[in-house]
Amino acid sequence: MTNPKFGKLIQKINLYPPFLGMGIRVKSHRADFTRFEVELKARWYNRNLFGTHFGGALYSMCDPFYVFIVTMNLGPGYIVWDKTAAIEFLKPARGTILAVFEIAKDHLDSIRREVDQLGKNTYHFEIELQDESGLVVARVKKEIYVRSKAAVRDTTRPD
């Protein structure tokens, strides 16, 4: 069940000031919100001292998308938060950097079933950031916390 309010959010995300200011944009997304292609173009204002992409911009381009996918697909009956994140810089990042975030529908269905049964759970995702030639320049690991709002209301349930 996709939350209808997110349709308007996606239309505006490229205007989100932190993304706009760093040169980050959503290049494309699937209508069912299971896949996002995000790019970071090299600009004078997002380079570091060495002329490569600022590491914070590389991480920022990855920050919300797994949470977006899970939230948009599970709907309003669930709480979804980032729990942990880590970035590993592998090569100097130059030019346009691309990240493709995708969670298959069957995996999203599995998440829903597990959270409905357990009340809450955490899920791990990994994304590789690639330059224009396909070279992996960084790897980001994210841990997403998902909790059923019904479990929050059920105070008899052990935590």
Rosetta silent file (secondary structure, phi, psi, omega in degrees, C-alpha in Angstrom):
SEQUENCE: MTNPKFGKLIQKINLYPPFLGMGIRVKSHRADFTRFEVELKARWYNRNLFGTHFGGALYSMCDPFYVFIVTMNLGPGYIVWDKTAAIEFLKPARGTILAVFEIAKDHLDSIRREVDQLGKNTYHFEIELQDESGLVVARVKKEIYVRSKAAVRDTTRPD
SCORE:     score description
SCORE:     0.000 S_00000001
   1 L     0.000  112.021 -179.939    0.000    0.000    0.000 S_00000001
   2 L   -86.590  133.514  178.677    1.700    3.175   -1.184 S_00000001
   3 L   -75.607  120.897 -174.896    1.030    6.328    0.799 S_00000001
   4 L   -63.148  -23.572 -179.056   -0.399    8.913   -1.679 S_00000001
   5 H   -65.656  -20.202 -177.308    1.315   11.863    0.008 S_00000001
   6 H   -75.494  -20.684  176.524    4.673   10.595   -1.260 S_00000001
   7 H   -57.604  -44.617  178.942    3.819   11.252   -4.905 S_00000001
   8 H   -70.195  -35.010  178.848    4.108   14.999   -4.294 S_00000001
   9 H   -59.451  -45.893 -177.692    7.244   14.528   -2.197 S_00000001
  10 H   -64.839  -35.396  177.940    9.103   12.877   -5.059 S_00000001
  11 H   -62.318  -29.375 -175.298    8.103   15.685   -7.426 S_00000001
  12 H  -101.007   -8.316 -171.546    9.780   18.159   -5.064 S_00000001
  13 H   -60.998  -33.423  179.332   12.807   16.218   -3.843 S_00000001
  14 H   -68.280  -14.275  177.028   15.151   17.678   -6.452 S_00000001
  15 H   -97.168   -0.982  178.632   14.356   21.109   -4.998 S_00000001
  16 L   -60.400  121.156 -171.382   15.210   20.021   -1.431 S_00000001
  17 H   -50.471  -44.706  178.155   17.859   22.615   -0.428 S_00000001
  18 H   -61.960  -37.917  177.895   20.564   20.176    0.793 S_00000001
  19 H   -70.154  -47.658 -179.706   20.245   18.153   -2.440 S_00000001
  20 H   -58.093  -44.412 -177.995   20.014   21.229   -4.644 S_00000001
  21 H   -69.181  -21.655  179.808   22.997   22.798   -2.903 S_00000001
  22 H  -102.056   -3.697 -179.298   25.181   19.719   -3.345 S_00000001
  23 L    82.685   22.607 -179.903   24.235   18.953   -6.939 S_00000001
  24 E   -95.378  137.137  174.785   22.273   15.798   -6.034 S_00000001
  25 E  -148.461  148.804  172.656   19.175   14.876   -8.003 S_00000001
  26 E   -77.847  115.673 -178.808   16.818   11.972   -8.434 S_00000001
  27 E   -76.963  -40.652  177.843   17.374   10.989  -12.037 S_00000001
  28 E  -162.215  162.858  173.531   14.453    8.544  -12.122 S_00000001
  29 E  -152.405  154.180  175.900   12.227    6.410   -9.940 S_00000001
  30 L   -77.821  148.784 -179.679    9.725    3.613  -10.449 S_00000001
  31 L   -61.055  -28.040  179.220    6.071    4.489  -10.078 S_00000001
  32 L   -89.447    7.777  176.961    5.767    1.865   -7.302 S_00000001
  33 L    57.607   37.288  175.614    8.673    3.500   -5.403 S_00000001
  34 L  -102.248   -6.490 -176.471   10.797    0.340   -5.333 S_00000001
  35 E  -149.547  134.848  175.420   13.719    1.875   -7.262 S_00000001
  36 E  -132.011  135.263  169.846   15.476    5.254   -7.360 S_00000001
  37 E  -107.817  124.164 -175.845   18.388    6.365   -9.524 S_00000001
  38 E  -124.474  138.048  178.606   20.243    9.249   -7.917 S_00000001
  39 E  -127.842  152.602  176.914   23.165   11.198   -9.348 S_00000001
  40 E  -125.244  113.682  179.385   25.723   13.618   -8.022 S_00000001
  41 L   -92.876  143.177  178.724   27.320   15.873  -10.598 S_00000001
  42 L   -71.564  127.586  177.123   30.723   17.406   -9.974 S_00000001
  43 L  -135.018  161.062  179.670   30.474   21.147   -9.373 S_00000001
  44 H   -60.789  -29.254 -174.803   32.952   23.669   -8.013 S_00000001
  45 H   -90.062   -1.800  176.416   30.907   23.916   -4.835 S_00000001
  46 H  -121.256   21.426  177.693   30.821   20.185   -3.995 S_00000001
  47 E  -101.892  152.907  176.754   34.507   19.412   -4.398 S_00000001
  48 L   -93.472 -171.523 -178.116   37.019   18.999   -1.623 S_00000001
  49 L   -57.714  -26.565 -175.862   40.566   20.331   -1.354 S_00000001
  50 L   -97.138    4.365  177.970   41.797   17.642   -3.777 S_00000001
  51 L    82.458    9.318  177.029   39.237   18.349   -6.506 S_00000001
  52 L  -105.528  172.847 -179.376   37.220   15.208   -5.860 S_00000001
  53 E   -60.546  137.203  172.570   33.693   14.907   -4.497 S_00000001
  54 L   -62.248  130.288 -177.064   33.185   15.999   -0.900 S_00000001
  55 H   -59.230  -34.428  178.751   32.520   12.843    1.153 S_00000001
  56 H   -64.266  -33.997  176.957   29.492   14.382    2.830 S_00000001
  57 H   -69.543  -38.684  177.807   27.847   14.871   -0.555 S_00000001
  58 H   -62.135  -43.445  177.913   28.512   11.229   -1.447 S_00000001
  59 H   -69.371  -42.200 -177.710   26.833   10.090    1.751 S_00000001
  60 H   -56.905  -34.543 -179.465   23.988   12.619    1.447 S_00000001
  61 L   -67.837  -14.251 -178.940   22.990   11.210   -1.917 S_00000001
  62 L  -104.827  -15.961 -167.544   22.371    7.886   -0.149 S_00000001
  63 L   -53.663  -55.522 -168.129   20.822    9.049    3.086 S_00000001
  64 L   -93.201   -9.513 -160.763   17.034    8.856    2.589 S_00000001
  65 H   -74.301  -35.255  175.376   16.351    6.370   -0.169 S_00000001
  66 H   -68.907  -37.844  174.928   16.104    3.014    1.598 S_00000001
  67 H   -62.788  -43.272  177.468   13.884    4.643    4.221 S_00000001
  68 H   -56.116  -50.722 -175.922   11.816    6.168    1.381 S_00000001
  69 H   -59.839  -47.779 -178.634   11.369    2.816   -0.339 S_00000001
  70 H   -65.417  -47.423 -179.184   10.339    0.977    2.827 S_00000001
  71 H   -60.506  -47.025 -176.701    8.069    3.781    4.064 S_00000001
  72 H   -65.849  -29.890 -177.549    6.367    4.295    0.715 S_00000001
  73 H   -92.410  -29.166  178.229    5.683    0.608    0.278 S_00000001
  74 H   -82.520  -32.111  177.389    4.648   -0.361    3.801 S_00000001
  75 L    92.320 -172.396 -170.386    2.368    2.649    4.250 S_00000001
  76 L   -73.432   -5.209 -178.909    1.242    4.669    7.265 S_00000001
  77 L   -84.875    8.781 -174.511    0.916    1.709    9.655 S_00000001
  78 E  -135.470  148.054  173.098    4.686    1.504   10.200 S_00000001
  79 E  -101.479  129.277 -178.127    7.468    3.589   11.729 S_00000001
  80 E  -130.589  125.069 -179.501   10.651    3.548    9.637 S_00000001
  81 E  -137.867  154.110  165.937   13.960    5.112   10.739 S_00000001
  82 E   -71.219  137.561  176.815   17.635    4.970    9.916 S_00000001
  83 E  -107.607  -50.365  176.148   19.418    3.128   12.698 S_00000001
  84 E  -141.518  161.075  176.442   23.041    3.065   11.529 S_00000001
  85 E  -153.373  149.131  176.685   25.025    4.065    8.474 S_00000001
  86 E  -148.836  144.881  176.382   28.609    3.731    7.285 S_00000001
  87 E  -125.936  136.856  177.136   30.447    4.807    4.180 S_00000001
  88 E  -116.199  117.644  179.143   33.638    3.284    2.823 S_00000001
  89 E   -87.040  121.109 -174.357   35.549    5.452    0.350 S_00000001
  90 L  -102.183  -38.225 -178.621   37.257    3.193   -2.185 S_00000001
  91 L  -144.361  157.503  173.757   38.565    5.537   -4.900 S_00000001
  92 L   -60.548  132.356 -176.867   38.608    9.287   -5.465 S_00000001
  93 L   -95.144  118.395 -179.801   35.155   10.228   -6.779 S_00000001
  94 L  -129.772  156.711  176.995   35.233   12.422   -9.883 S_00000001
  95 L    72.799 -152.975  179.901   32.655   13.360  -12.495 S_00000001
  96 L   -86.769  130.354 -179.892   29.047   12.244  -12.189 S_00000001
  97 E  -107.599  136.961 -178.010   28.395    9.632   -9.504 S_00000001
  98 E  -120.850  138.878  173.788   25.390    7.299   -9.771 S_00000001
  99 E  -131.473  134.029  178.127   23.611    5.281   -7.087 S_00000001
 100 E  -117.345  115.617  179.751   20.733    2.888   -7.756 S_00000001
 101 E  -102.926  125.661 -178.017   18.559    2.056   -4.742 S_00000001
 102 E  -150.211  136.522  171.514   16.211   -0.869   -5.192 S_00000001
 103 L  -130.872  123.882 -178.505   14.266   -3.246   -2.976 S_00000001
 104 L   -65.107  148.695  179.543   12.279   -6.003   -4.695 S_00000001
 105 H   -56.653  -40.435 -179.160    8.539   -6.199   -3.989 S_00000001
 106 H   -66.165  -33.067  175.881    8.896   -9.713   -2.552 S_00000001
 107 H   -69.128  -39.954  176.678   11.543   -8.454   -0.096 S_00000001
 108 H   -63.278  -40.294  176.284    9.230   -5.589    0.932 S_00000001
 109 H   -62.684  -39.196  178.133    6.419   -8.120    1.431 S_00000001
 110 H   -64.590  -41.900  176.992    8.774  -10.198    3.581 S_00000001
 111 H   -59.676  -46.385  179.774    9.640   -7.137    5.671 S_00000001
 112 H   -59.109  -46.656 -179.123    5.927   -6.448    6.209 S_00000001
 113 H   -61.933  -45.597 -179.005    5.248  -10.057    7.281 S_00000001
 114 H   -62.982  -44.574 -178.342    8.227  -10.134    9.676 S_00000001
 115 H   -69.224  -37.589  176.408    7.357   -6.801   11.291 S_00000001
 116 H   -61.854  -37.333 -178.960    3.699   -7.774   11.583 S_00000001
 117 H   -78.098  -44.274 -173.702    4.770  -10.973   13.343 S_00000001
 118 H   -91.380  -20.403 -175.190    7.628   -9.581   15.476 S_00000001
 119 L    92.840  -34.943  178.600    6.373   -6.027   16.044 S_00000001
 120 E  -162.479  160.671  176.669    9.732   -4.585   14.935 S_00000001
 121 E  -168.175  166.624  174.207   12.938   -5.539   13.173 S_00000001
 122 E  -118.989  150.747 -176.185   16.038   -4.082   11.540 S_00000001
 123 E  -134.220  142.156 -176.755   17.151   -4.574    7.950 S_00000001
 124 E  -108.779  136.453  178.402   20.526   -4.133    6.304 S_00000001
 125 E  -134.760  152.417  178.273   21.110   -2.665    2.857 S_00000001
 126 E  -137.035  139.832  179.782   24.236   -1.881    0.869 S_00000001
 127 E  -132.361  140.830  174.363   24.723    0.390   -2.114 S_00000001
 128 E  -106.125  133.434  176.850   27.736    0.935   -4.338 S_00000001
 129 E   -96.160  130.059 -176.115   28.373    4.386   -5.794 S_00000001
 130 E  -119.466  147.100  173.544   29.793    4.320   -9.301 S_00000001
 131 L   -85.314 -175.636 -175.315   31.463    6.909  -11.465 S_00000001
 132 L   -62.258  -25.496  179.819   30.684    7.441  -15.156 S_00000001
 133 L   -90.704    1.785  179.484   32.936    4.569  -16.216 S_00000001
 134 L    90.527    2.466  179.091   31.235    2.124  -13.819 S_00000001
 135 L   -73.879  130.882  178.543   34.098    2.148  -11.299 S_00000001
 136 E   -76.381  120.275 -177.492   32.894    1.702   -7.707 S_00000001
 137 E  -104.196  -21.658  178.945   34.129    4.728   -5.749 S_00000001
 138 E  -157.869  157.980  177.365   32.307    4.183   -2.432 S_00000001
 139 E  -130.419  131.145 -179.810   30.128    1.687   -0.611 S_00000001
 140 E  -117.225  132.205  175.640   27.384    2.694    1.837 S_00000001
 141 E  -112.726  133.494 -179.302   25.837    0.355    4.399 S_00000001
 142 E  -128.473  141.590  172.696   22.522    1.274    6.012 S_00000001
 143 E  -117.263  123.490 -175.984   20.557   -0.353    8.799 S_00000001
 144 E  -111.266  130.681  177.537   16.850    0.500    8.766 S_00000001
 145 E   -96.591  131.200  178.751   14.576    0.065   11.793 S_00000001
 146 E  -129.266  131.230  179.350   10.934   -0.829   11.075 S_00000001
 147 E  -135.833  140.269  175.676    8.201   -1.040   13.695 S_00000001
 148 E   -75.023  132.620  176.086    4.488   -1.660   13.415 S_00000001
 149 H   -64.471  -28.110  176.366    2.426    1.213   14.826 S_00000001
 150 H   -63.704  -36.579  178.530    0.063   -1.459   16.163 S_00000001
 151 H   -68.645  -32.391  177.984    2.978   -2.806   18.250 S_00000001
 152 H   -65.811  -41.015 -179.011    3.598    0.692   19.633 S_00000001
 153 H   -72.906  -25.131 -178.336   -0.032    0.927   20.780 S_00000001
 154 L   -84.099   91.371 -175.883    0.070   -2.567   22.313 S_00000001
 155 L   -74.326  -10.801  178.019    1.657   -1.793   25.679 S_00000001
 156 L   -81.426  -13.842 -178.269    1.334   -5.419   26.810 S_00000001
 157 L   -76.240  129.536  178.037    3.855   -6.508   24.178 S_00000001
 158 L   -67.139  147.824 -177.600    7.411   -6.899   25.589 S_00000001
 159 L   -92.805    0.000    0.000    9.988   -4.603   24.045 S_00000001
